Amino acid sequence: MNRDLTEPVLELKLQEEFQFSHWSMETSSEERDYLDIEAEIWPDAPLGLNRLSEYKNNKLWTSMVIRQIDTIIGGLTTW
């Protein structure tokens, strides 16, 4: 994958049925929701609460999700 950083980034619009948001996972319930999804995607090597907590303590940690109503349909977590 290549990207020319001198070129502007195109603004993409989501369809109305989808909502984008940053997700701070502030509650243990939200962390469990994330870990359940993550374990479904990576069943052989789930992240687990300890590693999630470690990652969340990184000052560069962030999480973003796309929801359709209340269902998470996509996401990105970086640290």
Summary of the structure (lengths in Angstrom):
residues: 79
radius of gyration: 14.8
end to end distance: 20.5
largest distance: 41.3
contacts: 143
relative contact order: 0.20
helix: 28%
strand: 25%
